[in-house]
Structures are given as structure tokens and as C-alpha cells.
Amino acid sequence: MQQASLLPPGYFSAGVDRTDPLVAQAIEREKARTRDVIELIASENIVSRAVLDVQGSILTNKTVEGLPGKRYHAGAVNVDAVESAAIERACALFGCRFANVQPHSGSQANHAVLHALAEPGDTILSMDLNAGGHLSHGAAANLSGAWFDVVSYGVRGGDGLIDYDEVSALARRHRPKVLIAGGSAYPRALDFAAFRRAADAGGAKLLVDMAHFAGLVAGGAHGHPFPHADVVTTTTYKSLRGPRGAIVLWNDEGLRKRINNAVFPGLQGTPSLHIVAAKAVALGEALRPEFADYAHAVLANARVLAQRLRRHGFDLVGGGTDTPLMLVDLRGKGLTGAPAARSLERAGIIANMNPIPSDAADLKVMSGLRFGVSGATTRGLGQAEFDAVGDWIAEVLEGLRASPDDNAAVEARVAAAVREMAARFPTYR
């Protein structure tokens, strides 16, 4: 007598449209939403079809702990080849000796490095969150803030730039174990040599978090953190145009075991191997000559948008940008971030509210808007399009300023123009 199947019909063959219409419809709605808007979220990009396909591959089924060739589970020959390729490509792309490609996120990559380089209770020196730092660099609400004694540096009140003399003075005074350079909303190029001098002055290891500008580094459109940094972390999405995840990079043989052990077993168990495979694909794409063209286009587009917003009278933190992102201080326009972001979204332009240096506004509203151009550049928008986008942003926000309770007519007019532009730059079919 044949045993009844324990699986529902079509388990190995039916698509999500058959098995879960709710999720399938949400995906289709999201595809439609992104088709008709211009995404300027600095942490977003648009992956290739190859990266998208790999993330839904059979590799999602495999569990392996450890590193290639040193696994705790059998049956790893194929995933070892994939992870080894990702490691080799990361090292080739960024010119370093060692890489760990397993971190699930940028925060976990940063936590792993801190775990490797410092002990709980040690001092770390990092950029204040409101000045453009990142939660995982020691913010009070984050685990890193609970683990370590955090000293923060900020930016100058006059120009919004890092005062490297202040960073060196803080390093000498507090003797941190780790000095962190980089953040989530600082738009200007970092002086890696100056950070190295500050780290040496305080006897610290230098960690550079290049998550937002890694693609520019890979494409030769931004200065390189090596050889100044001891360790570099980056997410693999944002300007690197890969899947959601992160990598850790370094050159010192003496750090290899400490960093690898901090990732596993220190913070994570098995890596997400379908994501590791997608990282390998994206890193391979970034090694191609055309990626350098993309990186330079991102920087050019960011500067065009920043300049356009300044012409419309908006204050930009740091005066402009050397990265894919920019931070607009709305206080001079009498606006706050949350209602500004909502009005822009209704007009088809997607951005996020963000704190600015010395922000006194409530965290539910904030005083800034952060814009990033990586995804829209992938889509094909060029400098002429970003000039227009800058005009539309100004039109919506000036409309909101003039009529905070009813900006619908302006939003509708801009949304129609946005849809027309977006239709010229299709993505996934």
C-alpha cells in the first residue's frame, strides 16, 4: 500500500503565485510601485537578474558552519567553491589579502570586528550618530553601545566637516582600542591618512566602514581605505550593487583567526549560502570594466543633484558630496524630515528623513532628508535627469512650505512627471 504524501501538491514545482497569493500579490505590487517612482533611498540599489536569481537558488537549502575546507557539515563541496570564489573576488576587487564574506549585515560585520579587536568595557572612538555615524558604531540603542565605553567625535558647526585635529586629540586622551571611520550619513570623502595618524596617536586599530561608498572605491571614483585601515567593512548592496549582506576585509595575517572566529562562532552560525553566492556574482560584476563607468556616473549624478538642490536654496551638510549620498538640512526652509519625506513619496520621489548634526528635533520627525543616487543611476538616470529630479524635489518642498496642510496639487503634478521619466528607464520585466 502506497503511503500518502506528506507534502502538499506541487511542493517542488508550484510557484508562489499558486501557493501563497498574498505574498505573490505583495511582490507584484512592489514591482509596480518601484516601476513608477524614483528611489533615492541611499541604502538601496537594484541588483542584476543574475544576483536576483541566485538568491532564490537551491543553495538556500544547505547548512554549513565554518570556512571553506573546514566545515562542520558534510556535502559542502559546491558551496565551498562558491564561497571561495566570493573571497577571492572580494580580495581582488579591494586589493587586500583576506576577506570574510559570511556576515549577514553591515551591523554584524561591524560587531564581529569589534568583538575581534576589543573586549567588553574597552573604549572605542566613533562618529556621533547625529553627525552621520552608524548605530553599530556604538550608539546607545545598539548592542555596540552596551558592550563598549563609547567616545564620539562630531563635525564642525561651521562647515559640517570632520575636525581631524579633534579626532586625534580624543584618541590621545581616551586611548581607544578601536577608532571607527565612516558612517551612514556623512557625505564627504574621508581622509584615511588623517584617521591613521589619529589611530596611531591613541594606540588604536583603525576600522573603516565604507558601506555607502564601497562601489566608488571598487570603481576608482573614491580614495582607498587601504593601506591606512587595519580592517574594512562594507555592505554588499548600496553602491556595490549586490545582495543584502556584508564582508570584512583586512591584510594582517595576525588578524585572520580573530576576525574569522568573531564571525563564527562568535556572532553567527551557518552563513546564508544563497546570499554568499549572490555576493560572489555581484563581486564578479564589480570586477568588470563597465563597473568603473557606473561608479563614476554615481559620483557625477550625486554632485549634480547636490548642486541643483543648493541652487534652490537648500542647505547641504558638508556643503555637497563626494559619495553617492547627500544630507539636506531643512531648518532653513522651516521644514522637518518626516512630513517632507511623506510629501515627496506622494510625488513619487522616495527618500528618508534623517537627523542632522546637533539635531534638536524629535526622532519621529528629524530635521533632515537623506538622498542617494546609486539605485537610480543603475536604472539609467543621468545628469540631465538628476537636474530635473532636483527641480521636482524643490517644487514639492516649496509647495509643502507654502501650504503644509494641502500640497496635493503640486504632488500630483510632480508624480505625473516622475512616472513619465520612470517609464523611460524600465527594470525587471
QUITA-V185864 format. One record per residue. N is the residue number from 1. D_CENTER is the distance of its C-alpha to the mean C-alpha in Angstrom with 2 decimals. Layout:
# QUITA-V185864
n->(N:N)
d_center->(D_CENTER:D_CENTER)
This chain:
# QUITA-V185864
n->(1:2:3:4:5:6:7:8:9:10:11:12:13:14:15:16:17:18:19:20:21:22:23:24:25:26:27:28:29:30:31:32:33:34:35:36:37:38:39:40:41:42:43:44:45:46:47:48:49:50:51:52:53:54:55:56:57:58:59:60:61:62:63:64:65:66:67:68:69:70:71:72:73:74:75:76:77:78:79:80:81:82:83:84:85:86:87:88:89:90:91:92:93:94:95:96:97:98:99:100:101:102:103:104:105:106:107:108:109:110:111:112:113:114:115:116:117:118:119:120:121:122:123:124:125:126:127:128:129:130:131:132:133:134:135:136:137:138:139:140:141:142:143:144:145:146:147:148:149:150:151:152:153:154:155:156:157:158:159:160:161:162:163:164:165:166:167:168:169:170:171:172:173:174:175:176:177:178:179:180:181:182:183:184:185:186:187:188:189:190:191:192:193:194:195:196:197:198:199:200:201:202:203:204:205:206:207:208:209:210:211:212:213:214:215:216:217:218:219:220:221:222:223:224:225:226:227:228:229:230:231:232:233:234:235:236:237:238:239:240:241:242:243:244:245:246:247:248:249:250:251:252:253:254:255:256:257:258:259:260:261:262:263:264:265:266:267:268:269:270:271:272:273:274:275:276:277:278:279:280:281:282:283:284:285:286:287:288:289:290:291:292:293:294:295:296:297:298:299:300:301:302:303:304:305:306:307:308:309:310:311:312:313:314:315:316:317:318:319:320:321:322:323:324:325:326:327:328:329:330:331:332:333:334:335:336:337:338:339:340:341:342:343:344:345:346:347:348:349:350:351:352:353:354:355:356:357:358:359:360:361:362:363:364:365:366:367:368:369:370:371:372:373:374:375:376:377:378:379:380:381:382:383:384:385:386:387:388:389:390:391:392:393:394:395:396:397:398:399:400:401:402:403:404:405:406:407:408:409:410:411:412:413:414:415:416:417:418:419:420:421:422:423:424:425:426:427:428:429)
d_center->(56.44:52.90:50.31:48.26:44.62:42.19:39.48:39.20:40.32:37.85:35.53:34.73:34.95:34.20:30.92:29.01:30.87:34.01:32.95:30.66:31.09:29.11:25.84:26.81:27.48:24.20:22.41:24.76:24.23:20.45:21.19:23.63:21.39:18.66:21.61:22.98:20.14:17.73:14.15:12.47:9.65:6.93:4.23:7.00:9.04:12.46:13.46:16.94:19.90:20.25:16.88:17.75:21.23:20.48:18.48:21.76:23.97:26.61:24.45:23.27:26.83:26.85:26.67:26.69:26.06:25.99:25.18:26.65:30.39:30.37:29.73:31.37:31.90:33.97:33.17:30.11:31.27:29.04:25.80:26.64:26.78:23.40:21.64:23.67:22.56:18.85:19.70:21.88:19.46:16.66:19.42:20.81:17.65:16.85:20.50:20.71:23.17:21.34:18.28:17.59:15.66:16.40:13.82:12.91:9.58:7.78:10.38:13.10:12.43:12.81:15.74:17.30:17.38:18.86:21.26:22.28:22.86:24.29:26.56:26.33:27.80:26.84:25.40:21.88:20.99:17.62:16.43:17.59:15.21:16.94:16.72:12.93:12.39:10.51:12.54:12.67:14.17:17.38:17.27:20.59:19.36:17.37:19.17:18.31:20.29:23.13:23.31:23.54:25.35:22.61:23.46:21.21:21.22:20.44:20.92:24.28:25.69:27.12:24.31:21.08:20.55:20.37:23.94:24.01:27.60:26.59:24.00:26.81:29.31:27.24:26.72:30.47:31.43:29.31:29.01:25.62:24.97:21.34:19.90:16.13:14.70:11.29:9.45:7.39:10.02:12.18:12.76:15.26:15.56:16.19:19.69:19.22:23.01:23.53:21.19:23.18:26.38:25.33:24.42:27.76:29.58:28.55:28.78:25.12:22.71:19.74:16.24:13.56:9.91:8.47:4.84:4.67:8.10:8.82:10.12:12.32:13.60:14.42:16.19:18.04:16.80:15.66:17.48:17.10:16.56:19.39:22.24:21.55:19.10:20.58:17.39:13.89:10.89:7.67:5.70:7.59:6.06:4.30:7.18:8.60:9.72:10.47:10.78:8.94:9.54:9.35:11.99:14.08:16.10:19.35:22.86:25.31:27.43:28.26:24.75:24.57:26.38:24.86:21.22:22.11:24.28:21.72:19.44:22.64:24.83:23.27:20.43:20.36:23.08:22.85:19.65:18.68:20.40:19.62:15.88:16.93:18.97:16.24:14.24:17.58:17.96:14.65:15.32:18.81:17.79:15.86:19.14:21.11:22.38:21.08:17.43:18.41:19.79:16.59:14.68:17.57:17.69:14.15:15.28:18.64:17.50:15.34:18.47:20.75:19.09:19.01:22.62:23.70:22.53:24.34:27.41:27.45:27.68:24.23:23.24:19.91:18.76:19.38:21.38:18.90:15.87:15.34:11.68:10.15:10.19:13.30:14.69:18.11:20.70:22.88:25.69:27.74:27.93:28.94:26.00:23.43:19.93:20.72:23.68:22.13:19.14:21.77:24.01:21.44:20.57:24.30:24.39:21.80:18.96:15.91:14.00:13.39:15.64:14.49:16.69:17.98:19.76:22.89:22.15:25.26:24.37:24.07:20.65:21.62:21.81:20.12:21.02:18.07:15.98:12.50:12.31:10.06:11.92:10.07:11.34:14.65:15.21:14.95:17.43:19.73:19.80:21.15:22.28:25.16:23.09:20.68:23.87:24.97:21.76:22.11:25.71:24.92:22.49:25.28:27.90:26.33:25.66:29.11:30.59:29.03:30.35:33.78:33.98:31.59:33.47:33.74:31.34:31.89:33.72:31.09:28.29:30.40:31.23:27.65:26.57:29.34:28.22:24.61:25.98:28.17:25.42:23.13:26.16:26.32:22.95:23.14:20.66:21.78:25.50)
